[in-house]
């Protein structure tokens, strides 16, 4: 195995920098504040969102077995949580439950949050940020397993 990347434009067909030097340079360049800001700005555009969606679909297509195993493990480890999420999703779909703005900050969209997973339809509506903060501060809801 060569220590240098292939490069057709070079006389010898190899890059001038070794693989580890190229990697270090690329990492340093990618983490510069202007490059990070440019990626964030692009991610907010319609084209950036479409690109991210294509990448997610491509990854999912290549990793079906991995996704299946992750889902199977989740279902086994959190049966009450899995059941509650499914019932709430169905209730929203048929119109028995209606999503509301976040109870903390008022933003939308909001997630249906369970304090107790056995009380399936007793949900509070929290936006992703507030929902993550709640779980960081309080841990899992009761009866998740």
C-alpha positions in Angstrom: 0.0 0.0 0.0 1.4 3.4 -1.0 1.9 6.2 1.5 0.8 8.7 -1.2 -2.5 9.2 -2.9 -2.7 8.6 -6.7 -2.7 11.8 -8.8 -2.8 11.5 -12.6 -1.5 15.1 -13.1 1.8 14.3 -11.5 4.7 12.9 -13.5 5.1 9.9 -11.2 1.3 9.5 -10.7 1.4 10.3 -7.0 0.5 13.3 -4.8 3.3 15.5 -3.5 2.1 15.1 0.1 1.9 11.8 2.0 -1.6 10.6 3.1 -1.1 11.6 6.7 0.1 15.1 5.8 -2.8 15.5 3.4 -5.3 14.4 6.1 -3.8 16.8 8.6 -4.0 19.7 6.1 -7.6 18.9 5.2 -8.7 18.7 8.8 -7.0 22.0 9.7 -8.6 23.7 6.7 -12.1 22.2 7.3 -12.1 23.5 10.9 -11.2 27.1 10.1 -14.0 29.5 11.2 -14.7 30.8 7.8 -15.1 27.2 6.4 -17.3 26.2 9.3 -19.5 29.3 8.8 -19.7 28.6 5.0 -20.9 25.0 5.6 -23.5 26.2 8.1 -24.8 28.8 5.7 -25.0 26.3 2.9 -26.9 23.8 5.1 -29.6 26.5 5.6 -30.2 26.9 1.9 -32.7 24.8 -0.1 -29.8 23.2 -2.0 -28.0 22.4 1.2 -31.1 20.8 2.7 -31.7 18.7 -0.5 -28.0 17.6 -0.4 -28.3 16.5 3.2 -31.5 14.6 2.4 -29.8 12.8 -0.5 -26.8 11.9 1.7 -29.1 10.5 4.4 -31.0 8.4 1.9 -27.8 7.2 0.4 -26.4 6.2 3.8 -29.7 4.5 4.8 -29.6 2.5 1.6 -26.1 1.3 2.3 -26.8 0.5 6.0 -30.2 -1.2 6.0 -28.9 -4.1 8.2 -27.3 -1.6 10.7 -30.5 0.4 10.9 -32.5 -2.8 11.4 -30.2 -3.9 14.3 -30.4 -0.5 15.9 -34.2 -0.4 15.7 -34.5 -4.0 17.0 -32.3 -3.2 20.0 -34.2 0.0 20.7 -37.6 -1.9 20.6 -36.2 -4.6 23.0 -34.6 -2.2 25.4 -37.5 0.4 25.5 -40.8 -1.5 24.8 -43.0 1.0 26.7 -41.3 4.0 25.0 -41.6 2.4 21.6 -45.3 1.5 22.1 -46.1 5.0 23.4 -44.4 6.7 20.4 -46.4 4.5 18.0 -49.7 5.1 19.7 -49.2 8.9 19.8 -48.1 9.0 16.1 -51.2 7.1 15.1 -53.5 9.4 17.3 -52.0 12.4 15.5 -52.5 10.7 12.1 -56.2 10.0 12.7 -56.8 13.4 14.4 -57.3 12.3 18.0 -54.3 14.3 19.1 -53.2 17.7 17.6 -49.6 18.9 17.8 -49.3 22.2 19.6 -46.4 24.8 19.9 -43.7 24.2 22.5 -44.9 24.8 26.1 -41.7 26.4 27.1 -40.7 28.8 24.2 -43.8 28.6 21.9 -41.9 27.6 18.8 -43.0 25.0 16.3 -42.7 22.1 15.4 -42.9 20.5 18.8 -42.4 16.9 19.9 -44.9 15.0 22.0 -43.0 14.4 25.3 -43.9 11.8 27.8 -43.1 12.2 31.5 -44.5 8.7 32.0 -44.5 6.3 29.1 -47.4 4.2 30.6 -49.6 7.3 30.4 -49.5 7.2 26.6 -51.7 10.1 25.7 -50.6 12.4 28.6 -48.0 14.4 26.6 -46.5 17.8 26.7 -45.4 19.6 23.6 -41.7 20.6 23.5 -39.6 21.8 20.6 -36.5 19.8 19.9 -34.2 22.2 21.8 -36.4 22.3 24.9 -37.0 18.6 24.6 -33.3 17.8 24.6 -32.7 20.2 27.6 -35.5 18.5 29.5 -34.0 15.0 29.0 -30.5 16.3 29.8 -31.8 17.8 33.1 -34.2 15.0 34.1 -33.1 11.9 32.3 -35.6 9.4 30.8 -39.2 9.6 31.5 -40.8 7.1 33.9 -41.4 3.6 32.7 -39.4 3.9 29.5 -38.2 0.2 29.8 
